[in-house]
Amino acid sequence: MPEQFDGQIKEKVREEVKEPEMYRVILLNDDYTTTDFVVEILVSIFHKPPIEAAKIMMDVHKKGRGIVGLYTYDIAATKIAQVHMLAKEREYPLKCIMERV
């Protein structure tokens, strides 16, 4: 049975998919958080291999900050919250921030 024309024009709608904005997650240095705890955070929360975690930890220690990775906003915010929660549990003042790329 052939389709009947109902008088409506059907358009093909092209939706553009926009890439999400990315955020750089950065650990900040302080004088109290141990280097071992920073490495533990990098391995457990950010899934960095131990050698890469040690390199980032040295950046934090020597440069005052270390770039952990690039994430979408929600993932970056969640990881930062996890860092702050674990640091608070262990009584460290470790801070983590994000910057839009």
N, C-alpha and C positions, 0 to 999 in steps of 0.2 A: 504494500500500500504506500503510495507516494506521500511525502510530507506535505502538509497544507500550509500555505502562507497565511500567517495571522496578522499581517500588517506591521509587525514590529521588526525593526532593524537590529540585528545582533552584531555587536562590536566585539572585537577581540581586545581585551584589556591587557596592556603590557605593564607589569609591575616591575619596577627597578628594585633590586635587592641591594641595600646599602650595607657595606661592611660596618661592624660595630666599632666604636671608638676604643682605642687601646690605652691602657694605663700602665705606667712603669711602677713597679713596687720596689721600694727602697728601705733598707734597714739603716737605722741611725745609730751612731756610736754613743756610748755613755761610759762612765768610769767604773761601773759596778757589775754589769752583766759579764759573765765569764765567756771566754772564747768557746769553751766546750758547749755551753748552752746555745750559743749562736749557731754553731755547726749542727747541733741537734735539731734546732728549729728549721734550718735549711734542708736537712735530710727528711725530717718527718712531715713538715707542712708543705714545703715547696718541691719535695721529691728530687733533690739534687744529689748526685753521686758524692761520696765523701770528699774526693779530691777537689771537685768544683766548689763544694760547700766551704772547704778550707780556704780556697782562693777568695771567695766572696767575703768570708769572715775577715781575711787580712785587709781587704779593701775597706771594710767597715772600721777596722782598728786603725789603719794608717791614714785613710782619706776622710774619715768621719762619716762615711756613708757607703753603702754597697748596693748595687742594682741586683735585684733578685730575679726579675723576669718581667715579661709583658703579658697582661691579662685583660680580658674584658672587665668592665666596671664591677659587675656582680661578683666575679671570681676574685678580683683584686680585693674588694671590700671584705669578702668572706675570709680570705687568707690573712688579711691584716687583723681582723677580729680574732682569729685563732691565735695569732702571734701574741696579741695583747692579753688574751685570756690565759694562755700558758705562762707568759712572763709574770702576770699577776699572781697566779697559783704558786710559782716558784720564788716570788718576791724579788723579781728583777725589774728595773725600770726600762727595759728594752722597748723602743718605739719603732714603728714601721709606718711609712706613709706611701701615698700614691701620687703620681703626677701624670697628667694627660700627655700623651705623646704627640 
